[in-house]
């Protein structure tokens, strides 16, 4: 089975239309961030509401810990609002905020490494299932996307999530990851190839199980 979210590209007109809408949304969010910097409380609320879901998704995938996503998102926004006076709109507010989220995750991982905490594997698996994205095109209900993504190296997972799931451009992902655009493209290509191979393997195993069940019936 070919997975559209991994392999298919939009028709040119639709892709441009999607890009125009995304650019328009980013312009509005950036304008709210600049207004929030000036002390507009309504703009602060719009800015946070507009990007909260993106931040939660990003930190959940980057940290590979869905249970920590809300705390990491809160930390991200506290950091952002505390440094909003330094935001000048040179990049989109979304890109600026996700770069802050990335630093929040890195700091959290360093803290966890310094003070390791025990966790029950069963609880972790349950949390992953509860956080599993639904309705993504091309993925059957039996395929856990988070499990597939968890098999990727962190840098490839981050590049794939930013560009293929959150819709950021390669240039924006490069700014967030502090690396060249070509590096992002390479990471996404390798992540896509790995995910397709993992999915094919999972489907082959499912066919074998189905054959065994029919034979046993």
C-alpha positions in Angstrom: 0.0 0.0 0.0 1.3 3.5 -0.9 1.0 6.0 1.9 0.0 9.4 0.6 1.3 11.3 3.7 4.8 9.8 2.9 5.0 9.6 -0.8 2.4 11.6 -2.6 2.6 15.3 -3.5 -0.3 17.7 -4.0 -1.2 18.9 -7.5 0.5 22.1 -8.2 -2.5 24.3 -7.9 -3.6 22.8 -4.6 -0.1 23.0 -3.2 0.1 26.6 -4.0 -3.3 27.3 -2.5 -2.3 25.5 0.7 1.0 27.4 0.8 -0.9 30.7 0.4 -3.3 29.9 3.2 -0.4 28.9 5.5 1.5 32.1 4.7 -1.6 34.1 5.4 -2.1 32.4 8.7 1.6 32.9 9.7 1.3 36.6 8.8 -1.7 36.9 11.2 0.0 35.0 14.0 3.2 37.1 13.6 1.1 40.3 13.7 -0.5 39.1 16.9 2.9 38.3 18.4 4.1 41.8 17.6 0.9 43.3 19.1 1.4 41.1 22.2 4.9 42.5 22.5 3.3 45.9 22.7 1.1 44.8 25.6 -2.1 43.9 23.9 -3.7 41.1 26.1 -6.2 40.1 23.3 -3.2 39.6 21.0 -1.5 37.5 23.6 -4.5 35.2 23.8 -4.8 34.9 20.0 -1.1 34.1 19.7 -1.2 31.4 22.3 -4.4 29.8 21.0 -3.2 29.8 17.4 0.0 28.0 18.1 -0.8 25.9 21.2 -1.7 22.7 19.2 1.4 22.9 17.0 3.6 23.3 20.1 2.0 20.3 21.9 2.4 18.1 18.8 6.0 19.2 18.2 7.3 18.7 21.8 5.4 15.3 22.1 7.2 14.0 19.0 10.5 15.6 19.7 10.7 14.4 23.3 9.0 11.0 22.6 7.1 11.5 25.8 3.4 12.3 25.3 2.9 12.6 29.0 5.3 15.5 29.2 3.8 17.4 26.2 1.5 19.7 28.2 4.2 20.7 30.7 6.7 21.3 27.9 4.2 23.4 26.0 3.5 25.5 29.1 7.2 25.9 29.6 7.6 27.0 25.9 4.9 29.7 26.2 6.3 31.0 29.5 9.7 31.3 27.9 8.2 32.9 24.8 6.1 35.4 26.6 9.0 36.3 28.8 11.2 37.1 25.8 8.5 38.5 23.5 10.0 41.9 23.9 12.9 40.7 21.9 10.8 39.3 19.0 11.2 41.6 16.0 9.3 39.6 13.3 12.4 38.8 11.2 11.0 35.2 11.0 7.5 34.1 11.5 6.2 33.8 15.0 5.6 30.1 14.5 9.2 29.5 13.5 10.4 31.6 16.5 8.2 29.8 18.9 9.0 26.3 17.8 12.7 27.1 18.1 12.0 28.0 21.7 10.0 24.8 22.1 13.1 22.9 20.8 15.3 24.4 23.5 12.7 23.6 26.1 12.7 20.0 25.1 16.5 19.8 25.1 16.7 21.4 28.5 14.1 18.9 29.8 16.0 16.0 28.4 19.2 17.2 30.0 17.5 17.6 33.3 16.0 14.1 33.1 19.4 12.7 32.2 20.9 14.3 35.3 18.0 13.1 37.5 16.7 9.9 36.0 13.2 8.8 37.1 11.7 5.3 37.0 8.7 4.7 34.7 6.5 1.8 34.1 6.6 0.6 30.5 3.0 -0.3 30.5 2.1 3.3 31.5 4.2 4.7 28.8 2.6 2.4 26.2 -0.8 3.5 27.4 0.1 7.1 27.1 1.4 6.6 23.5 -1.9 5.0 22.5 -3.9 7.8 24.1 -1.8 10.4 22.2 -2.0 8.6 18.9 -2.9 11.0 16.1 -6.1 9.9 14.3 -7.4 10.5 10.8 -4.1 10.8 9.1 -4.5 10.0 5.4 -3.1 6.6 4.4 -2.6 5.1 7.8 -4.8 2.2 8.9 -6.1 2.2 12.4 -3.9 -0.7 13.3 -0.7 1.1 12.4 0.6 3.2 15.3 2.3 6.2 13.7 4.0 7.2 17.0 5.6 3.8 17.1 6.9 4.2 13.6 8.3 7.7 14.3 9.9 6.5 17.5 12.0 4.2 15.4 13.6 7.1 13.6 16.8 8.9 14.8 15.8 12.1 16.6 17.0 14.5 13.9 15.1 12.7 11.2 12.0 12.4 13.3 12.1 16.2 14.0 12.6 17.1 10.3 9.7 14.8 9.2 7.3 16.0 11.9 8.0 19.7 11.1 7.7 19.5 7.3 5.4 16.5 6.6 3.0 16.7 9.6 3.0 20.3 10.7 3.4 21.8 7.2 6.4 24.0 7.7 8.7 24.7 4.8 12.2 23.2 4.7 13.6 26.7 5.2 11.6 27.1 8.4 12.6 23.7 9.7 16.2 24.6 9.0 15.9 27.7 11.1 14.3 25.8 14.0 16.9 23.0 13.8 19.8 25.4 13.2 21.1 23.5 10.2 21.3 24.0 6.4 18.1 23.5 4.2 19.8 20.6 2.4 20.3 18.8 5.6 16.6 19.0 6.4 15.8 17.7 2.9 18.1 14.8 3.4 16.7 13.9 6.8 13.1 14.0 5.5 14.0 11.8 2.6 15.7 9.3 4.8 12.9 9.4 7.3 10.3 8.8 4.6 12.3 5.8 3.2 12.6 4.3 6.7 8.9 4.8 7.5 7.8 3.2 4.2 10.1 0.2 4.9 8.8 -0.1 8.4 5.2 0.1 7.2 5.8 -2.5 4.5 7.3 -4.8 7.1 4.3 -4.3 9.5 1.9 -5.1 6.6 3.8 -8.2 5.7 3.7 -9.4 9.2 -0.1 -8.7 9.3 -0.6 -10.7 6.1 1.3 -13.6 7.6 -0.8 -13.5 10.8 -4.0 -13.4 8.8 -2.8 -16.4 6.7 -2.0 -18.3 9.9 -5.4 -17.6 11.3 -7.2 -18.7 8.2 -5.1 -21.9 8.2 -5.9 -22.6 11.8 -9.7 -22.0 11.3 
